[in-house]
Amino acid sequence: MKDIEELKTNKKHLILRIIGFALASLIAVGAITYGVIMLSHKDEGYQEIEPYMLDDSTSPPDNVKFNYYFTGKSNEIRQYMNVVKDDYSVAFNRIYKQLDPYNVYSAIVNINTLNKNTGKKTEVSEELYGVLKDAYEKTEKCEGYNMFAGALYYEWNSIIILEEPYEADPLLNESEKERLSRISEQVNDLSNFTLIFDDSAKTVTFDVSEEYKKFIEEYELEDAAVIDLNLLHDAYELKLLADDMNGKGHTNGFFTTVNGVTLALSEHDVGTYHSMQCLYDGKISSAAGAKMTGGSASCQFRNFAAYEGEYCYYSVTDNGKVYNRSPYLPTSGEMNDVLLTSFTYSDKLSVIEVCYANLLLHDRKSIEDVKTTSDGFTDICAAYVLQTDTEKVVHISKKGKDTILPGDGYGWKTAE
């Protein structure tokens, strides 16, 4: 009798354990299912769109960030995200590769094609043709920009990318100072370069002088690109990307680049701001900003590291004075040591013109010249912080007084 009762009890316990296990399994499956659903669930708001690379590229470069503002139900957002991602990926692949001055891509005629085929007439896409023609017009102005300065930026970047760049810095290294000066002299002698455009055929013929070829060989700069969009590269890239996305009806997002360029798509207006970051007392904060409206663009050039150990940004000291280094080298080959950071903005002009205006500011050699240039802009607003400023003050151009706001919440005020 006792054995029978124990058997019944054990059976009850077994049944309870089975039921408990089944319930636990259902809960686990439910939790996993819920987790999977939530992972795929999309709320309204910004989503970062990362392109996939086609053909002969394995991973996308991370120089551009694309944030798009999605609305609607979760399923609608997921479907539309796939459309935007596909369209963006195709555009990014085409545009990034066309503007590359160093690499070869199958079925792509790019800037590298021109650099490797000097003296030959080369047919290019309408996109690249427009970029080259605009860059050439700006180069001919001889005001802070030079599309033929590939050797200069190749040399400069080889210094600032070093783990310990100080010994090679031109301030402390006389031979490097002389070398940069000679390279700058050669690239700024525009008689060394010929660029012929055929508007009807969309062909470009590029050539360099024998003198420049000898110079490149003597200075062992054969690996440096001659044509290089350098400090306007990101602006041209974003302009083409935005044109493509707007043309396909994707108009509610914005692009940013690691080099400080921001461009909103044509109908993007959800309360976001273009921001100028600045360093004060060892801390970085938003020193100024301007409202991001549809088609608005901004450009920030900074001469300080955003975080400790950031590549391409450092400072050297000589006779008690600190000199800041950054990628934003004027075509003179010398840092002007005037601006700590500068910011240009427009909701009317293209991102290319906005960045070009910032180049003009960085090319100026005195505080007075910076102020005169910034106040002379008609459709571009400018703000900047000087290296000599000892307080949290932002200098704002005449045009920018009603558009650019100082970062009051972080203690920044407009300079008197």
C-alpha positions, 0 to 999 in steps of 0.5 A: 500500500505504501509503495502504491502511495509513493508511486502515485506521489512520484507520478504527480511530481513527474507530471508537475515537473513536465508541466513546469518544464513545458511552461518554462519552455513556452516562456523561453520561446515567447521571450525569444520570439518577443526579443526577435520581434523587438529587434526588428521593431522600428519606431519613428525617428532617426536611423543610421543607414550604412551602405554595403559595398559592391564588386571589389570592395569589402567594407564601406569607408567610415568617412560619411554618416547618413541619418534618415528620419523615418515615419509610419508604422514599424513594418512600413519603416522596415520596408522603406529602410531597405529601399533607402539603404539599397539606393544609398549603397548604389550611390555611395559606391559610385560617388566614393569610387569616382572621387578616389585619387588613389585606387582602381575600380573595375568599370569606374573612371575616377580621379585616379584614372586621370592621374595615371593617364596624363596627356590622354583625353579621358571621358568621365561621368557627368558627375565627375566632370562637374566636380573637376570643373568646379574644383579647377575654377576654385584652384585658379582663384589661388585663395586657399584651395588647390586641386593639384596639391596632392603631393603637399597633403600626401607629405603633410598627412604622412607627418600628422598621422605618426604616433610621435609626429613631433620630430618630423614637425616643420617647426622643429625639423628644418629639413622638413620645413624646407621640404614642405616649402618646396612642395608648396611652391611647385604645386602652387605654380599652376603652369605645371598643370594643364586641365582641358575640358570638352563640355560637349563630349564630357572629356578631360585631358590632364597633363603635368610639366616635365619640370614637375615630373622631375621634381616628384622623382627627386623628392620621391613623391611618385606615390602621391596623387597629383589631382586630389580634392583634398579639403573639399573632397567631403563637400563634393561627395556629400553634394553628389550623394544628396543630389542622388537621394533627393532625386529619388525622393529620399528627402528627410535626413542628413549627412555628416563627415568625420572632417566636419561637413554636414548637409541636410536633405531638401525637406529635412526640418525636425528641430536638429542643429548644425553644431560647432564644437570647441575646446575650452579648459580641456573640455569640449562643448557646443560653442555655437549652432544654427538650425538645420533646415532643408538643404542647409549645410555647414562646415567646421574646421578645428585645430584641436583633438576631440579626444586624447590621442586622436590621430592627425591632431597634436600640438608642439611648443616652441619658446613657450608658445603652443602651435596646433596641428590638424589636417586643415593645412593651407596650400601655403604649406604653413599653419597660420595659428590664428583659428582654434575652430571655424564654422560656416553655414548657409541655407541658400548656397551649396555645401561646396561653397560653404566649405570653400568659405571656411577654407578662405578663413583658414587661409587668412594670416591675421585676426583682422583678415579673418574678421574682414573675410567673414564679415564680407560673406553675403549668403554664408554665416560664419563663427569662429574661436581664436587661438588667443581667446582666453574666455568662452567667446564666439566671434560671429560674422555680420551675416550670422548675428541673427542665425548662429546662436552661441552655446549659452547652455555651455557658458559660451557667449558672443564676443563684443 
